[in-house]
């Protein structure tokens, strides 16, 4: 936003074409980071933020939940490493969540791989909250984190 892109529209379209489709389907989380001004950077020192130790404990608790879910025969198995064939078995969803995912799939032209990815990320978000159920808000956030803006 601070510097204008010097690429022609054709160059930008060719670049987007190279990094879209099947390649982006294999990336679970995407995001944009805007430049931070010095004033914004300097003003963060006084803000109350979640401490690293608290984040670490939430992540460890989520991994313990995942270890229980996948059982002793799959040590170290996480949601991210779950094979697509097992996703729906280990990540059951309510009719409301299924409806939101179906609507998003139609509107955003999601592939089966894209839907599996969103469901694995949603399951991880629920695990981080300590929730046994994947809720609609987890699915919507997963779609946004996957680079799919939605109104699901």
C-alpha positions in Angstrom: 0.0 0.0 0.0 2.9 2.4 0.5 4.5 1.7 -2.9 2.6 1.2 -6.2 3.3 -2.0 -8.1 5.2 -1.4 -11.3 4.1 -4.6 -13.0 1.8 -4.4 -16.0 -1.7 -6.0 -15.5 -0.5 -8.9 -17.8 2.6 -9.5 -15.7 0.5 -9.6 -12.5 -2.0 -12.0 -14.1 0.7 -14.3 -15.3 2.3 -14.4 -11.8 -1.0 -15.1 -10.1 -1.6 -17.9 -12.6 1.6 -19.6 -11.7 0.9 -19.6 -8.0 -2.8 -20.5 -8.0 -4.9 -23.6 -8.3 -3.3 -26.9 -7.2 -0.3 -25.2 -5.6 -2.4 -23.0 -3.4 -4.6 -26.0 -2.5 -1.6 -27.5 -0.7 -1.0 -24.5 1.6 -3.1 -24.7 4.7 -2.7 -21.1 6.1 -2.2 -17.9 4.1 -2.2 -14.3 5.2 -1.2 -10.8 4.3 1.0 -8.7 6.5 0.8 -5.0 6.0 3.9 -2.9 6.7 4.1 -1.6 10.3 5.0 2.0 10.7 7.6 3.0 13.3 4.9 4.6 15.5 2.8 1.4 15.5 5.9 -0.7 16.3 7.0 1.6 19.1 3.5 1.7 20.6 3.2 -2.1 21.0 5.4 -2.2 24.1 2.6 -1.2 26.5 -0.1 -3.4 25.1 -1.2 -6.5 27.0 -0.5 -9.5 24.8 -0.8 -13.3 25.4 2.5 -14.5 26.7 4.5 -17.1 24.8 4.2 -19.5 27.8 0.4 -19.3 27.6 0.4 -19.9 23.8 2.7 -22.8 24.3 0.4 -24.4 26.9 -2.6 -24.0 24.6 -0.7 -25.6 21.7 0.5 -28.5 23.9 -3.1 -29.1 25.2 -4.3 -29.1 21.6 -1.7 -31.7 20.7 -2.7 -33.8 23.6 -6.3 -33.7 22.4 -5.1 -34.8 19.0 -3.0 -37.6 20.4 -6.1 -38.9 22.2 -8.2 -38.6 19.1 -5.9 -40.6 16.9 -5.0 -43.2 19.5 -1.8 -44.8 20.7 -1.1 -46.5 17.4 -0.4 -43.1 15.7 2.1 -41.3 18.0 2.8 -37.8 16.9 -0.2 -37.7 14.6 -1.6 -34.1 14.2 -4.6 -32.6 12.4 -2.2 -31.2 9.8 -0.8 -34.7 9.1 -4.1 -36.4 8.9 -4.7 -38.2 5.6 -7.6 -36.8 3.6 -9.3 -40.2 3.6 -9.6 -39.9 7.4 -10.6 -36.3 7.7 -14.3 -36.7 7.8 -14.1 -39.7 10.2 -11.9 -37.8 12.7 -13.6 -34.4 12.2 -17.4 -35.0 12.3 -19.4 -31.8 11.9 -23.0 -30.7 12.6 -25.5 -30.1 9.9 -25.0 -26.4 10.4 -21.2 -26.6 9.8 -21.6 -29.0 6.9 -24.1 -26.5 5.3 -21.6 -23.6 5.8 -18.8 -25.7 4.2 -21.1 -26.7 1.3 -22.1 -23.1 0.7 -18.5 -22.0 0.8 -17.5 -24.8 -1.6 -20.0 -23.8 -4.1 -19.4 -20.1 -3.9 -15.6 -20.3 -3.8 -15.2 -23.3 -6.1 -13.3 -25.3 -3.4 -11.8 -28.6 -4.5 -12.1 -31.7 -2.3 -8.5 -31.0 -1.1 -9.6 -27.4 -0.2 -12.5 -28.7 1.8 -10.3 -31.2 3.6 -7.8 -28.5 4.4 -10.4 -26.2 5.8 -11.9 -28.9 7.9 -8.4 -29.8 9.3 -7.7 -26.2 10.1 -11.2 -25.8 11.7 -10.5 -28.9 13.8 -7.2 -27.4 15.0 -8.9 -24.1 15.9 -11.5 -26.0 18.0 -8.6 -28.0 19.6 -6.8 -24.7 20.5 -10.1 -23.6 22.2 -10.5 -26.9 24.0 -13.7 -27.6 22.1 -14.8 -31.2 21.3 -17.0 -29.9 18.5 -16.0 -28.0 15.3 -18.4 -25.1 15.2 -19.4 -22.9 12.3 -17.2 -20.1 13.5 -14.2 -22.4 13.4 -15.0 -23.4 9.8 -15.4 -19.8 8.7 -12.2 -18.8 10.4 -10.4 -21.7 8.7 -11.7 -20.6 5.3 -10.4 -17.0 5.9 -7.0 -18.3 7.2 -6.8 -20.4 4.1 -7.2 -17.3 1.9 -10.8 -17.9 1.1 -12.9 -14.9 2.1 -16.4 -16.0 2.8 -19.8 -15.1 4.1 -20.6 -18.8 5.0 
